[in-house]
Amino acid sequence: RVISAVPKLLRSTRAVLMSTHPSPLNYLDIGARDGIPRRWQLLERSGKIAPVYVEADAEEANELRKRGRTLCAALGSESGATVELKITRAPWLTSVLEPMVEKWPSELASGCEVVERRQMTLSRLDEIWPAEFGDPHFVKIDTQGYDLEVLKGFGDLLERVLCLEVEVRIGQQYIDQATAADIYAFMDERKFDLVGLSSNGLQADRTMMVFNAFFINSSAQQKSAIKLWKLVNNIGSPGRLKAVGH
């Protein structure tokens, strides 16, 4: 049954690609270590999206510049505020917030250990976003518990976002981390509809803690672009994700 459905899925993917505006859509990846998700790489190669990377770690930002437009910045809600970036043994767990090691499965505790602390100055995205970049059409935010503060720094720029993916946790794993309910309330107040939740898998193969929440701007008019985003993120049609890669 799955095999017989593949040609139909590929036709659906091709139809959406053909209907999307020929100019590439901006894909803003905040907390962009290692680049955009695999499921978006086909769209990058086909010229349908143009990534913009934002990364606080200067070394990682230099690597990302080899791939495309990159802003080296620690984003937050208050420009000029000084914070401490906690570099963890597992680099993907690095955050402005202090990890609560006791809240992680014991198998992951060593990865949460802070091995370096760097002083950083926060920037609001709406104050550093280059006008020549145009609109941030698609946004992904993965800042290990600091996501709500990053969202607050969008200001009016958030109105120009079509679709947004943000990491949420159902349990506290960083000190002062926003809850999933906090993020939902913020997005709902700004007229973004929650259209999907996707688990990031089991931590240590035994506990589910982290999800990606998917939001669509209820006032957005670019229907073909939204349809493309939904297709890639498997929103609304089971199995379509396999057609574009995971």
C-alpha angles and dihedrals in degrees: 000000000000093000093051090051095056098084090050091050092049091050089051091050092048092049092053092047091052093049095049118100111271093235111085117256117232114251107197112201113191113191087023103175110158093009135265122340116276092245089065098047094086089056091050092051091048091052095244095119133032113204124225112194126206116189130165095201105086094207092052091044090056089054091049091052087069087064101044149291110359135180116199102210144125103231126212144136098274123053115219096023113135117229138168118244108215109214107203130204088249098053095208090065093059113128146161084241127076112253116237096224093188090061094059125082109270090244090063099041095099091054090056092055112119108234099173137019120206127188111233134180114225124231131196111234093226089059098049102033107116111236090218090065091069121207124351093234100176121025133191120186123191111160102142102253097333095089098110092055089050091051091051088056092061091076111172089347087081089070088065093055115102100190134005137195118195133176115241132182127211091202133046112260100150128047111259091006115163116244125238087249091055091054093045092051092049093050094042091053088055092051099256116143120221105230104167150007124205126187118233088214134258119318107233086354092284115070133047112216112138129063137172112232118206122209133182124202103245091212096050115124103187095100097171091052092049091048089053092050091049092049094052093046094045093241113163101355120070115227100015092113089072090062094064101030132258 
